[in-house]
Amino acid sequence: METTHLRRGSRPARTGALATAATAVAGLALTGVGASGIAFDIVGGIMGAIAAVTGQSGVVDLGFDLPMAAARAAALAVGTTLLVTAVRRRRRARGACTRCGRSEGLNGAHAEGPGDAQAEGPDGAQAKGRDDAGRTSPAGGGRETWQARGSWQRLSVRAGYLTVLLAAGYGALKVQWGLGGTVGLADPRAFGDVRLWTPGLGDTGVLALIGMALGLGFARTWRPPLRMPRWMPLTAAFVGSVMLVPVGVLGTGLRVAVALGLANPSLEGVSPWVFDVIYPWFLAWGLAMGTAAVGYAHRTRGVCRACGRGRPAFVRHARGEGAAAREGAATTTL
């Protein structure tokens, strides 16, 4: 009696791959629809709330359509869920853990990926003072640390610092307008009698501060303050990237259309160079924040609760130096 075996590329495998691809495409489509205007919904909602409290009108009337905002938020949530489902289906198909994506070895006896290569110093030598888990011990002890290793992780760290610079630049522009500055205004009276608390100025400055804090935290690989769950800063970075990237893409496209003479939008007293700079700025800011967040998530994922693979994300070292201090160190995971 002959036994029929399913070969690679058989119909069930192809069907599963097509289903995963369809799920991913649907997720991307819904996420794109939801993200297309979510930035204006969030900022418009904040400006509306501030205007209701202060009685002042915003520098720009973004408006706030609650039904459309709810529809975009729902599309973004469903699209994100479908993308996560597609990723987990793909991991399951290749025999990896659906939660963390690791596929070989247990409890750290596997290849962690491109971000886990050994760190090297400026002269190419391997860093000294590593503990048993492969993390770099801080010089003075008494701190938690995780040094980025590998080209991808170094890139994500630089992206975190770039996020800080981009957020600071945008925040400085809006704050100086709120304080009466005219840099970037073709008409010094364009915004009238504004104050720092005018909707659209100080509030966006606060959002820039949040972006700076996230970028610096991701770059320095700080444990989230007050031991908050990792998902909180990562969710904030996700929302920030979803706000910035679509606006950057659409705005940059609009400025290209203006340069080609295909559009002539109202600038409302703002210098044209501000729009030429700010939309690519948003795009770079969103991509940098997303890259920094992904690197941070990889570095701090620690031991997977589902499959037990991986190693502690952080090692807490006792105060003091030497092997005795490291032997008494307690490991912590996120």
Stockholm file with secondary structure:
# STOCKHOLM 1.0

chainA/1-334         METTHLRRGSRPARTGALATAATAVAGLALTGVGASGIAFDIVGGIMGAIAAVTGQSGVVDLGFDLPMAAARAAALAVGTTLLVTAVRRRRRARGACTRCGRSEGLNGAHAEGPGDAQAEGPDGAQAKGRDDAGRTSPAGGGRETWQARGSWQRLSVRAGYLTVLLAAGYGALKVQWGLGGTVGLADPRAFGDVRLWTPGLGDTGVLALIGMALGLGFARTWRPPLRMPRWMPLTAAFVGSVMLVPVGVLGTGLRVAVALGLANPSLEGVSPWVFDVIYPWFLAWGLAMGTAAVGYAHRTRGVCRACGRGRPAFVRHARGEGAAAREGAATTTL
#=GR chainA/1-334 SS CCCCCCCTTCHHHHHHHHHHHHHHHHHHHHHHHHHHHHHHHHHHHHHHHHHHHHCCCCSSCCCCCHHHHHHHHHHHHHHHHHHHHHHHHHHHHTTCCTTTCCCSCSTTCSCCCGGGSCCBCTTSCBCSCBCTTSCBCCSSCSSEECCCCSHHHHHHHHHHHHHHHHHHHHHHHHHHHHTTCCTTBSSTTTTCSCCTTSTTTHHHHHHHHHHHHHHHHHHHTCCCGGGCCTHHHHHHHHHHHHHHHHHHHHHHHHHHHHHTTSCCCCCTTBCHHHHHHHHHHHHHHHHHHHHHHHHHHHHTCCSCTTTCCSCCSEEECCSSCSHHHHHTCEEECC
#=GC SS_cons         CCCCCCCTTCHHHHHHHHHHHHHHHHHHHHHHHHHHHHHHHHHHHHHHHHHHHHCCCCSSCCCCCHHHHHHHHHHHHHHHHHHHHHHHHHHHHTTCCTTTCCCSCSTTCSCCCGGGSCCBCTTSCBCSCBCTTSCBCCSSCSSEECCCCSHHHHHHHHHHHHHHHHHHHHHHHHHHHHTTCCTTBSSTTTTCSCCTTSTTTHHHHHHHHHHHHHHHHHHHTCCCGGGCCTHHHHHHHHHHHHHHHHHHHHHHHHHHHHHTTSCCCCCTTBCHHHHHHHHHHHHHHHHHHHHHHHHHHHHTCCSCTTTCCSCCSEEECCSSCSHHHHHTCEEECC
//
